[in-house]
Amino acid sequence: MIYINNLESDITDHCNLKCENCSHHSPFIKKGEYDVEEFERDIKAFSKYVNSEWYKLLGGEPLLNKKLQLYIDTIKRYNISKKIAIFTNGVLLEKVDKQVLESVDCISVSIYPTRYKADIQAIVRELRSQIKTTFLVNEVNTFEQQDFLQENTDKKLLSHIWDNCKIKLECNAIYRGYFSKCMTSFRKKEFLKKFNVHANLDPNIFGCAIHQEDFKRRFLEYYYSNKMLDTCRWCTGSSGKDIQHSQVASNYVPSNSITEIINIDRKININDPQFCKPSIITRTLNVKSFVDIDGIHHKNDAK
């Protein structure tokens, strides 16, 4: 069995907020859900080879999904992860059955400077007194700019973005038959099309198909490869400039060029404990073995 730290899935594509610079592009893609039956097929197949410490359910806004409990039950049924977390903006917390909230280990609430802020803070305080689930609250006042409309072809800049991208470490995603190091990759094509940019982006370019033959070998090759994803040409990774949080205006258009929104001085220190925890495996092309979250040594048997 291969053990990694993080897995995640967007179980709802859309959101009840329209945050400008949303990293999952929710304001710009059509409404939809990761069908719970397809989710189970993917989890069942994937869990035969890979398990994780945490499984994160996100969106969009995951609390919009009326079948939330079924996704949680599926993760537990196939023992794919030790712990489950829900990431939410908190607006709908009061409307969710408390039994659903109690069935996960952690609820991470991102509170944005909207008219709901005070209400969400009060709801979280009340829920903390009623259920045992851990609540993590993060007040978010700024977003990192990520999107632009003109393809980045600067090899030096692309290397900088890839080398300093924390997303590839923290956001390993299962979504509609694929595993990818970056959940954002799955939405990039639809986002660009919204602004009449037609990029040739296929999941096979930036992900690993779950249901094709020889999955374990292909997964290890993909997971440990230091090759940047094809979608990186359309993203600042973790190197975008900070911008004050706001909701998308009707006339919103992303920046044209990456040079308008890149912060070239923003770098990640891989020796910083925040980005190099013992349970997060740094991916390098020539790794021959690795230690999982339980301290067990595994051989990287990718050929």
C-alpha positions as CSV (number, residue, x, y, z in Angstrom):
1,M,0.0,0.0,0.0
2,I,1.2,3.5,-0.8
3,Y,0.6,6.2,1.8
4,I,0.4,9.9,1.1
5,N,-0.7,12.8,3.3
6,N,-3.5,14.5,1.4
7,L,-6.3,13.5,-0.9
8,E,-9.2,15.8,-1.9
9,S,-12.2,16.0,-4.1
10,D,-14.5,18.8,-5.2
11,I,-17.9,17.3,-4.7
12,T,-19.7,20.4,-5.9
13,D,-18.5,22.5,-8.8
14,H,-20.5,25.6,-8.0
15,C,-20.6,27.9,-4.9
16,N,-23.0,30.2,-3.1
17,L,-20.4,32.9,-3.2
18,K,-18.6,34.4,-6.2
19,C,-15.2,35.2,-5.0
20,E,-12.9,37.0,-7.5
21,N,-9.7,34.9,-8.0
22,C,-11.4,31.8,-6.7
23,S,-8.7,29.1,-7.2
24,H,-11.3,26.5,-8.1
25,H,-12.9,28.8,-10.7
26,S,-16.4,28.2,-9.2
27,P,-17.9,31.5,-10.4
28,F,-17.0,30.8,-14.0
29,I,-18.1,27.1,-14.5
30,K,-21.5,25.5,-14.9
31,K,-23.3,24.1,-11.9
32,G,-22.6,20.4,-11.2
33,E,-21.6,17.7,-8.8
34,Y,-19.1,14.9,-8.7
35,D,-21.7,12.1,-9.1
36,V,-21.7,10.1,-5.9
37,E,-21.7,6.8,-7.8
38,E,-18.8,7.8,-9.9
39,F,-17.0,9.0,-6.7
40,E,-17.5,5.5,-5.2
41,R,-16.1,3.8,-8.3
42,D,-13.0,6.0,-8.2
43,I,-12.5,5.6,-4.5
44,K,-12.9,1.8,-4.6
45,A,-10.3,1.5,-7.4
46,F,-7.9,4.0,-6.0
47,S,-8.0,2.7,-2.4
48,K,-6.6,-0.7,-3.5
49,Y,-3.2,1.0,-4.0
50,V,-3.1,4.4,-2.2
51,N,-4.3,5.5,1.2
52,S,-4.0,8.9,2.9
53,E,-3.8,10.6,6.3
54,W,-6.5,13.2,5.3
55,Y,-9.3,13.2,2.8
56,K,-10.6,16.7,2.2
57,L,-14.1,17.4,0.7
58,L,-14.3,20.8,-1.1
59,G,-16.0,22.7,-3.8
60,G,-17.3,25.0,-4.9
61,E,-19.2,24.8,-1.7
62,P,-19.5,21.2,-0.5
63,L,-22.4,21.9,1.8
64,L,-24.5,22.6,-1.3
65,N,-24.3,18.9,-2.1
66,K,-27.4,17.2,-0.5
67,K,-25.7,13.8,-0.6
68,L,-22.7,14.9,1.5
69,Q,-23.1,12.1,4.0
70,L,-22.9,9.5,1.2
71,Y,-19.4,10.8,0.2
72,I,-18.3,10.6,3.8
73,D,-19.7,7.1,4.1
74,T,-17.9,6.1,0.9
75,I,-14.5,7.3,2.2
76,K,-15.0,5.3,5.4
77,R,-16.3,2.2,3.7
78,Y,-13.1,1.8,1.6
79,N,-10.8,2.9,4.4
80,I,-9.0,5.2,2.0
81,S,-8.2,7.8,4.6
82,K,-7.6,8.0,8.4
83,K,-9.3,11.3,8.8
84,I,-11.9,13.4,6.9
85,A,-12.2,17.2,6.6
86,I,-14.8,19.5,5.1
87,F,-13.7,22.8,3.7
88,T,-16.5,25.4,3.6
89,N,-17.2,29.1,3.6
90,G,-19.6,28.4,6.5
91,V,-22.7,30.2,5.1
92,L,-24.8,27.0,5.2
93,L,-23.4,25.4,8.4
94,E,-26.5,26.1,10.4
95,K,-28.7,24.2,7.8
96,V,-26.6,21.0,7.8
97,D,-27.7,18.1,10.0
98,K,-25.4,18.0,13.0
99,Q,-25.0,14.2,12.6
100,V,-23.3,14.9,9.2
101,L,-21.0,17.4,10.8
102,E,-20.1,15.0,13.6
103,S,-19.3,12.2,11.1
104,V,-16.0,14.0,10.1
105,D,-12.9,14.8,12.0
106,C,-12.5,18.4,11.1
107,I,-14.4,21.3,9.5
108,S,-12.3,24.1,8.1
109,V,-14.2,27.3,7.8
110,S,-12.9,30.1,5.6
111,I,-14.7,33.3,6.6
112,Y,-14.6,36.0,4.0
113,P,-15.4,39.7,4.5
114,T,-19.0,39.4,3.4
115,R,-22.3,40.3,5.1
116,Y,-22.4,36.7,6.5
117,K,-19.2,37.1,8.5
118,A,-20.6,37.9,12.0
119,D,-23.4,35.2,11.6
120,I,-20.9,32.5,10.6
121,Q,-18.6,33.3,13.6
122,A,-21.6,33.0,15.9
123,I,-22.7,29.7,14.3
124,V,-19.2,28.2,14.7
125,R,-19.1,29.2,18.4
126,E,-22.5,27.5,18.9
127,L,-21.5,24.4,17.0
128,R,-18.3,24.1,18.9
129,S,-20.3,23.9,22.1
130,Q,-22.6,21.2,20.7
131,I,-20.5,18.7,18.8
132,K,-17.0,17.2,19.2
133,T,-15.8,17.8,15.6
134,T,-12.8,20.1,15.4
135,F,-13.5,23.5,13.8
136,L,-10.6,25.4,12.2
137,V,-11.5,29.0,11.4
138,N,-9.5,31.1,8.9
139,E,-10.4,34.7,8.2
140,V,-9.5,35.4,4.6
141,N,-9.2,39.0,3.5
142,T,-6.9,38.5,0.5
143,F,-6.6,36.1,-2.3
144,E,-3.5,35.3,-4.4
145,Q,-4.0,36.2,-8.1
146,Q,-3.8,33.1,-10.2
147,D,-5.5,33.5,-13.5
148,F,-4.6,35.2,-16.7
149,L,-5.6,34.8,-20.4
150,Q,-2.3,34.8,-22.3
151,E,-0.3,31.5,-22.2
152,N,2.9,31.7,-20.3
153,T,5.7,30.4,-22.5
154,D,8.6,31.8,-20.5
155,K,10.5,28.6,-19.5
156,K,12.4,30.3,-16.7
157,L,9.3,31.7,-15.2
158,L,7.5,28.4,-15.6
159,S,10.3,26.7,-13.6
160,H,10.1,29.3,-10.9
161,I,6.3,28.8,-10.6
162,W,6.6,25.0,-10.4
163,D,9.5,25.0,-8.0
164,N,7.6,27.3,-5.6
165,C,4.2,25.8,-5.9
166,K,2.7,24.5,-2.7
167,I,-0.4,23.3,-4.4
168,K,1.3,20.3,-5.9
169,L,2.1,19.2,-2.3
170,E,-1.2,20.0,-0.6
171,C,-3.9,19.6,-3.2
172,N,-3.7,16.0,-4.6
173,A,-7.1,15.4,-6.1
174,I,-9.4,12.6,-7.2
175,Y,-12.0,13.8,-9.6
176,R,-14.1,12.0,-12.3
177,G,-11.8,9.1,-13.0
178,Y,-8.4,10.9,-12.6
179,F,-5.9,11.6,-9.9
180,S,-4.0,14.9,-10.2
181,K,-1.5,16.8,-8.1
182,C,-3.7,19.9,-8.6
183,M,-7.5,20.1,-8.3
184,T,-7.4,23.5,-10.2
185,S,-6.2,21.7,-13.3
186,F,-9.6,20.1,-13.9
187,R,-11.4,23.4,-14.3
188,K,-8.8,25.4,-16.2
189,K,-10.1,24.6,-19.7
190,E,-13.7,25.6,-18.9
191,F,-12.5,28.7,-17.1
192,L,-10.5,29.9,-20.1
193,K,-13.2,29.1,-22.5
194,K,-15.5,31.4,-20.5
195,F,-13.2,34.2,-21.8
196,N,-12.9,32.9,-25.3
197,V,-9.5,31.3,-24.8
198,H,-9.4,27.8,-26.2
199,A,-6.6,25.8,-24.6
200,N,-5.9,22.2,-25.5
201,L,-6.0,20.7,-22.0
202,D,-6.9,17.1,-21.6
203,P,-6.9,15.3,-18.2
204,N,-4.4,12.8,-19.5
205,I,-1.9,15.6,-19.8
206,F,-2.0,16.7,-16.2
207,G,-3.4,13.6,-14.4
208,C,-3.3,9.9,-14.0
209,A,-6.3,7.9,-15.2
210,I,-7.5,5.7,-12.3
211,H,-9.3,2.9,-14.3
212,Q,-6.7,2.1,-16.9
213,E,-4.4,-0.9,-16.6
214,D,-1.1,-0.9,-14.6
215,F,-2.3,1.9,-12.3
216,K,0.2,1.4,-9.5
217,R,3.2,1.9,-11.8
218,R,1.6,4.8,-13.6
219,F,0.7,6.5,-10.3
220,L,4.2,6.2,-8.9
221,E,5.7,7.5,-12.1
222,Y,3.3,10.5,-12.1
223,Y,3.4,11.1,-8.3
224,Y,7.2,11.3,-8.1
225,S,7.8,13.0,-11.4
226,N,9.1,16.6,-11.2
227,K,7.7,17.4,-14.5
228,M,5.3,20.4,-14.4
229,L,1.7,20.0,-15.4
230,D,0.5,21.2,-18.7
231,T,-2.0,23.6,-16.9
232,C,0.9,25.4,-15.2
233,R,1.2,27.4,-18.4
234,W,-2.0,29.1,-17.3
235,C,-1.4,29.6,-13.6
236,T,0.8,31.5,-11.1
237,G,0.8,28.6,-8.7
238,S,1.7,30.0,-5.3
239,S,3.5,33.0,-6.8
240,G,0.6,35.4,-7.5
241,K,0.3,38.9,-6.1
242,D,-2.1,39.4,-3.2
243,I,-5.4,41.2,-3.9
244,Q,-8.1,42.3,-1.6
245,H,-11.0,39.8,-1.4
246,S,-14.1,40.8,-3.4
247,Q,-17.0,39.3,-5.2
248,V,-17.0,39.0,-9.0
249,A,-18.4,42.0,-10.8
250,S,-20.5,41.5,-13.9
251,N,-17.8,43.1,-16.1
252,Y,-14.9,41.1,-14.6
253,V,-12.1,40.0,-16.9
254,P,-8.9,38.4,-15.7
255,S,-5.5,39.9,-16.3
256,N,-4.2,39.3,-19.8
257,S,-0.6,38.5,-19.0
258,I,1.1,36.7,-16.1
259,T,3.5,39.6,-15.8
260,E,0.7,41.7,-14.4
261,I,-0.1,39.5,-11.5
262,I,3.1,37.5,-10.7
263,N,5.1,38.1,-7.5
264,I,8.5,36.8,-8.5
265,D,9.8,37.4,-5.0
266,R,7.3,35.0,-3.4
267,K,9.2,31.8,-2.8
268,I,8.7,28.7,-0.7
269,N,11.4,27.4,1.5
270,I,11.2,23.7,1.2
271,N,13.0,23.4,4.6
272,D,10.2,25.4,6.3
273,P,8.2,22.9,8.4
274,Q,5.0,24.4,7.1
275,F,5.8,23.0,3.6
276,C,8.0,20.0,4.5
277,K,6.1,18.2,7.2
278,P,7.3,14.6,7.8
279,S,4.0,13.3,6.4
280,I,4.2,15.2,3.1
281,I,6.4,13.4,0.6
282,T,8.5,15.7,-1.6
283,R,8.3,14.5,-5.1
284,T,11.6,14.1,-7.0
285,L,12.2,12.2,-10.2
286,N,14.8,9.9,-8.9
287,V,13.3,8.8,-5.6
288,K,14.0,5.0,-5.1
289,S,12.1,4.6,-1.8
290,F,10.0,6.7,0.6
291,V,8.7,6.6,4.1
292,D,5.0,6.8,4.6
293,I,3.0,8.6,7.4
294,D,3.5,5.6,9.7
295,G,7.2,5.6,9.3
296,I,7.2,2.5,7.1
297,H,9.7,2.3,4.3
298,H,8.4,1.6,0.8
299,K,10.2,0.9,-2.5
300,N,9.2,3.1,-5.4
301,D,8.7,0.2,-7.9
302,A,7.9,2.5,-10.9
303,K,9.7,1.2,-13.9
